[in-house]
Amino acid sequence: MTIEKRPIEQGEWVDCWICAKSFARRRGTMRYCHTCERGFCEGEHGSYSGNIATCVICAITKNQGIRRAASRGVETRLQLRELGEVIGRMKGVPIEEALAEVEKAADEQRKTWHSNARVKSVIATIRAEAAARAIDEACE
């Protein structure tokens, strides 16, 4: 089975991509995410809102504001908070204190932080933790 939109539109069942990647199991579905166009288990790994389906991973990404604001590269408040959480974890200081440092920092300093391999690793950890929480909540 595949996990993409096209076979679903042709009436074929596909695998839930979250089940396949996270749990190495095959669960057939006829639902796909409007954002990433991959199949998901309705109710467990995604839902419908106003005839638009969204998997839990894309919902988290959207809700956390991780995507770049427009194409200008403007950092959103949530992106600054994420970087503040990273700096806080790395320095062992409260997030609010680290966030104040991030907000005061020049754009070049933020770019330097974002390009740091350790910062990227902590960001990935934070996002994975958020995804795991969302999956746990969806399973309840």
Number of C-alpha atoms within 10 A of each C-alpha: 12 17 23 21 19 14 15 19 12 8 9 14 19 24 23 28 25 24 18 15 10 9 9 10 13 15 17 19 18 19 27 29 25 16 14 13 17 22 32 30 22 19 12 17 23 23 20 14 7 5 8 11 20 25 28 25 22 16 18 17 14 12 11 17 17 17 15 12 12 9 7 7 9 11 16 16 13 14 17 18 19 22 24 23 24 26 23 19 15 13 11 11 13 13 19 13 13 22 20 13 14 22 15 11 11 11 13 9 12 17 10 11 17 15 11 11 10 13 18 15 12 18 18 13 13 15 18 13 12 16 18 15 13 16 17 12 12 14 10 6
